[in-house]
Amino acid sequence: LLSVLVFILPKKHKKKKERKSLPKDDVAEIQHAEEFLIKPESKVAQLDTSQWPLLLKNFDKLNVRTTHYTPLPCGSNPLKREIGDYIRTGFINLDKPSNPSSHEVVAWIRRILRVEKTGHSGTLDPKVTGCLIVCIERATRLVKSQQSAGKEYVGIVRLHNAIEGGSQLSRALETLTGALFQRPPLIAAVKRQLRVRTIYESKMIEYDPERRLGIFWVSCEAGTYIRTLCVHLGLLLGVGGQMQELRRVRSGVMSEKLVLNIFPPLVEFHLLHILENTISKVLSSVQGSFPVLLMKLWNIENLGCGR
């Protein structure tokens, strides 16, 4: 028999490297203070292509960065745009208040900012609050993509009669998930015809048995009527129900974490006409929320001609 000796060595504990703390400077101030352009170099790389194959002769002269610099005749650095460019190509992630309609809110912004074109990301009923993306001038072409994007809501449903507990309402809410048939309510902005809308996810937050009120969260397809969903919840439970209150917490790529209750800044902007510090707090740049394609100067003409 062969005897095998096993030596157990103590494990070596690796020392954790101490991370160097970065200076806590304001990134925005650094970006505005410094230039972010690739400046030409005075030194030119030298390559000896005399011994290279015939097809690679003079390869070093094909692409050389020299001291000659041609400024771009169009466009500007996104960090150094004029206030007019921010207005013409920006959008406002608005926290819509209760009572005014979406059309009235968009008309107010159009009149205060003195622009011709405005559009929003999806109609909210007058009593509904929450995210309403208002696109301005050239940014209105993005309205269609935001109108068809998914939405998230937090609502309150009132049941007409008492039920056993919140678990029963939670099970009914889970049942109403997926593709559902819906008919818009009597007072609606669209034609009252039967259609299919998808409920992606739903969650029960809280239930008050004394007042028969339930708070729930829903992630759904654009065009879903939460009022109809509350009526269906009451029918499924056999007690009847209706929507008490509703708030949109996300619309497309924007959520209520980034939403601004911007009516006081807009009034200030209206009184002081043009004040960059105020309008920069209100308007958001399209480049910060959507994919951006950086193009060379010689490709701009091809893109404009549709090539």
N, C-alpha and C positions, 0 to 999 in steps of 0.2 A: 504494500500500500504506500502510496505517495502522500506525504503530508504536505499540506499547503499552508504556508504562513501568511496571514493577512495582517498587514500593518495599517492601522487607522491613524491617519495624520489629521491633526486639527485643521479645520478650514481657515483659510486666510480671508480675513475681512478686508474688503477693498475700501479704501478711504474715499469718502465722497468729496468730489472736487467742489470747492467753494465757487459759486457763481458770482461773477463780478456784477455788481449792481450798476445798471445803466443810469446816466444822469437823467433826472426827471425834468426834462425841458419840454416846452410846448412844441409839438410837432408842427402845428399850423404856423406858428411864428417863424420856425426855421424854414419852412417851405416858402413862405412869402419873402423872407429876407434873402435867400440864396437863389442862384440861377440853377435850373435843372436842364441845361442844354449841353449836348456833347460838343465841346469846343474843339476846333481843329488843332492838330499837333504840328509843331514845327519840324520834328524829325520824321523822316520818311524811311520806311523799311527798305533795305537793299537786298535784292535777290540776284544771284548769279545764275541766269538761265541759259548760258552759252552751251552747257553740256546736257541740257534737257532734250527730250525728243522734239521732233519738228513741230508737232501740233501744239506744244507747250512753249514755243518761242515767244518771248515778250510777255510772258504771263504776268510778270510783276507790274506791267503798265495797264492792266485791265481795270483794277480797282485800287486807287491810291487816294488816301486822305491827305489833302494838302492844306495849306494855310488859307486858301481861298474859301470864303464863306458866303453863301447866298441866303439872305433871310427869306422866310416864307411869305409870299404875297397875300395869303389868305389864312384865316384862322388865327388863333392865339393860344397861349398857354392856359389850360383850364384854371390854374391858380391865379391868373392875372387878367381875367376877363372884365369887361366894363359892366356897369350895372344894367345897361340895356340888354346885353346878351344873356344875363341871368334871368331877366324877365321873359325874354322871347323863347328861351329853351329850358325853362324850369317847370317845376310842378310843386303843388302845396299838398302835403298830407294833413288834411283838415280833420279836426275833431268836431264833427257836425253836432250842433246843439239840438235840443228838442224843439218842436213846433214849426220852424221854417222848413220848406221843402228843399230838395236838392237843387231844383231849378232856381229857386230864389237865392240860395247861397252862392251858386256859380255866377248869377247875375250881379250880386254884390261885389264879388272879387273882380269881375270884368270891369265894373264901373270904377272901383277904387284904384286898380292898377292901370286903368286907361288903356286896355288892350281890346282887340277886336274878336279874337277867337279864344274860347275856353271850352273845356269838356271835362266830364267826370267819369269815374271808373265804375259806376253802377248806381242806380237810383236807390235812395233810402227813403222810406216813408217818413212823413213829417214828425211822427212821435219817436222814430228810431234814432239813436245816437251812434257815434263811432266813426270809424275810418271812412273818409271820402277823399279820394285822390283827385285833385283838380289840376288838370294839365293846361298850360298856357301857350298860346301862339303855336310855334313849331312843334312843341311837345304833344299837341293834340293828336298827332298821328299814332301815339302810343295808347290811346284810349281803348281801341278795340282789343288789344292784347290784355289790358287790365280788366275790361268788362267780362271777358271769357275766363279769367283766372279764378281759382278757388277762393272761397270766402269762409270765414270763421265767425261764429256768433256766440254770445252768451245771453240767454233768455230766461224769462220767468213765466211759468205756466200756472194758471189758476184752475184747479179742479172744482167742479160744481158740487160734488159730494165727497165724503170722506172715504179713504181707502185704508187697507191694513197697515201699510207703512211705506217708507221710501224705497224699499227693495222691490216692491211691486211696480212702482213707477220706473225704477231703473231697468227692470226686465223689459217693460214695454218700450222703453227708449232704445234698448239694444235690438229689439225686434224690428223697429223701423230704421234699419240700416241697409244700405245698398240702393239699388234702383227702385224708385217708388213712383207710383202714379200720383200726380197732383193736378188739381184744378185751381187756378188763382181765385182768391176770395172775391166777394161782390164788389168791393172798392179796391181796384187794382189798376196799375198803369199799363197792363197788357191785355190782350184778348183772352177771355175766359174759355179756353179750350183745354182738353185733357192732354197732359204731356208727362214725360218721364224725366225725373231729376234724381241725382245720385247723392246719398248721404254717405260720405266716406268714413266718418268716425263720430261718435257721440259719447258723452260722459255725464253722469249725474253728479252734481256738486253738493247739493243740500236740499232737504225737504222739511217743511214746517207743517206738521199735521194739524195744528190748531187753526192756522189760516189757510190750509190746503194750498200752499204755494211751493213750487219746486223750481230750483235753479239748475240749469243744464248748459252744457257746452256742445256745440255742433260744428263739425267741419264738413262743408257741403259744396256742391257744384254751383256755379253761377246761375242765378235765376230761380233758386229754391225759395219757396215761401215758408218762413218759419211759422207764420200764423196758421197756415194749413197743417203744418206738422203738429202744432199744439192741439188743433181740432182732432186730428187722427189719434193723438195720444189719449184724449178723452174718450173717443169712440172705442179704442182698443181696451181701455180699462172699464168701460161700461158706465162711466159716471159723467161723461161730458167734460170739456175743458176749453180754455181759450188762452190766448197770449196776453200776458199782463204788461210785460216790458221787454225790450230787445236792444242789444248793443252789438255792433260789428267790431270785432277785435282784430281782424286781419282782412285785408283786401289785396289779393295778389302777392306782391313781394313786400308790401308795407304792412306793419303791424301797429297796434296802439302804443307799443313801447317807443316808437319814433313819431307818434302823432303829436300835433301841436294845436293847442287852443289859441288860434292866432288872431282872433278878432281884435283884441287891444293893440297888438303890433301893427295890424293893418290900418286901424284908425290913426295911429301915430304916423304911419307912412303917408296916409292921405293928407294929414295936416302939414307935415314937414316936406312933402313932395318927394324928394330923392335923398335918402339917408342910407348909406351903404351898410352901416352897422345894423340898422333895423331890418332892411329887406333881406340881408343874408341870413337872419334868424328865421325868416318866414319861408323863403324859397329853398328848394332842394335841387341839386343838379341831377340831371338825368344820368350822367356818367357814374354817379355813385351807387345806382340801384340796378342798372341794366348792363349787359355785356357791351364792351367797347372794342371796336376794331380800329387800330392805328394804321394809317395808310401813308405810303410815300406820296410825295408831291406829284410825281408823274402819273399816279394812278387815279387822282381825283377826277381828271377829265374823262377817263374811261368809265368810272363809276357814274358820273353825271349823265353820260350818254347811254347808260344801260348795257355796257359791254361785259 
